[in-house]
């Protein structure tokens, strides 16, 4: 027994200080405590605690349950938390997932419940008073719907071993089944909440109150007190019941009056139909009576019932039908008494039986095919339904309304002149058994539409067009009819542009065919009057020779309609000169800028030159001096006596040339004659000029980048006079168009 008991509160406090105080354990969803008598005043106590397995930031089960035993008659006024009859630190033996129950034909949400098991033995000598074994813990889930402040409300799980139970070595009842962890909203609940008593005593079941315990205090030194989140150990009775959120919720109506939750006092069968979604604290008590009617024990199971929406796996669905506001599948058939039904019910693997039934002429007619084809005798409205798995929890029913209307048939004719472009007249010939067609919708195949009964329509272009009529009658029945229309008339009048033309040879003329209707499908023949022909709608043709020409066009439609027109003397082509000239020199330059031009044109009587530098001339063979280098566009325009002109453009390049000469001696004696060594020439446009003069030892005596800067015979033009003798000269520069130039010579100094 010493391995199971501890009376040292100090040890409990030490263990608690090792735990994180921030975990308020807002996860408890139920529990129950029972006892079994082992004989010799020894009892085995079983405590089961249930927690939300999907809770986040919540505490796990207590590694040790701080349990207290009090010996009193229900009001232990002489005993306190500090001095219970016994104190037990019961270790957690196991933590397992509670198996989800089977929900036939329903898919419940994902809810997880874990069970923590604590079991220990006690030596309790017989006493004229009861023994209360209790465990307390805060707190419950904050999402509970039927109690006040659930996040601050704890739980007390206890069992009472009465004096009568002690005398007969009684065993408390043990519940047989675990409650369903999910209840589907709107689905009938039927759960066997019965218990087994090994002693065979009478058991009476009822909906009762759950008990509060512990508080929401998380800090030392209050954490282990009766107001703390983990009383260590549990506090003495009496224990307070939890506060329900009245008036809708009470211990006997824990899910509200709409759920009609009831338990059979004799069998423990719990029934009802929870409607409102939420989480509800529900407690079931089982009282144990001996043969003389003495109450031996009361066992309370406290549990959180989760009412959630469940998706049905079996649902009756009729395809190709509209669902009206009365939740009926409506099928409308126009002129067809046999209706083929489409069964889109699901999940088919759970559907064992199905039946279609309709009231026909006062009698119910049934069909057992999955997708029957049903023949209704006449027009009218017929009511029926599709029933799946009747009289089972997996069943569903679809109500059906079938409306049989008289037939409607779209029809029309059309009339138009096949060879002459003009309007097409459409005539409606549709029929409805209802006697009243209310709407006409026309599409003419080229994007055009109309809503008249008998429209007149003009096609803008030829082609094969599917004309379609959709008619609607008073019953909203519709039918559609399509006829192909070959619309290939020839134009009533051939119109082309230009309407006349006078121009110079050669003349490129675009003949724009403005006739309508016309398309590439037509056979078109052009005759341009000079032997040339073409077959496109709007050709471009070149007249090379002068003259007057008659143009004709012939058009044949794909269905053989034909039209032709001749345009007499439509085109007049005038003779033109041919420009031509040459010039010399063929490579003029800044040193030879005078250019002579020689006329080589034919058929010209007037000439005009533009030299590209702002100057012109009307002479047949002019001479012109270019004042600058560069490339010029020289344009010659010549005019024929007819007034026609021709133009020739040639490029003329005036080349920039350089000339440079170096002397071979000079006399720097300051007599004013030949005192400076300096090159001469034409350097217009030259860049990067450099002259360097060195003596026979390679020493530089003069250097410059200025072509107009000469050597005066002194060293670098500022030092002493150099000795008479021969000096080496090197000159380099870049020409106007990037050519590199290099000159080498000698300079003899003579005094």
NORZIRA-V26674 format. One line per field, one symbol per residue. ss: DSSP state (~ for helix, > for strand, _ for the rest). Layout:
ss: ???
This chain:
ss: ________~~~~~~~~~__________>>>>>>>>>>>>__>>>>>>>>>>>___________>>>>>>>>>________~~~__>>>>>>__>>>>________>>_____>>>>>>>>>>>______>>>>>>>>__>___>__>__~~~__>>>>>>>_~~~~~______>>_______>>____>>>>__>>_____>>>>>>>__>_____>__________>____________>__>_____>__>___~~~__>>_____>>>>_____>>>>>>>>>>>>_____>>>>>>>>>>>>>>__>>__>__>>__>>____>>>>>>>___>>>_>>__>_~~~___>>>>>>>__>>>>>_____>>>____>>>>>>>>>_______>>>>>>>>>>__>>__>>>>____>___>>>>>__>>____>>>>>>>_____>>_____>>_____>>>>>>>>>>>____>>>>>>>>>>__>_____>>___>>>>__>>>>_>>_________>>>>>_____>>_____>>>>___>>>>>>>>>>_____>>>>>>>>>>>>>___>__>>>>____>____>>>>>>__>___>>>>>_____>>_____>>>____>>>>>>>>>>_____>>>>>>>>>>>___>>>___>>__________>__>>>____>>>>>>>>_____>>>>>______>__>~~~___>___>>>>>>>>>>_____>>>>>>>>>>__
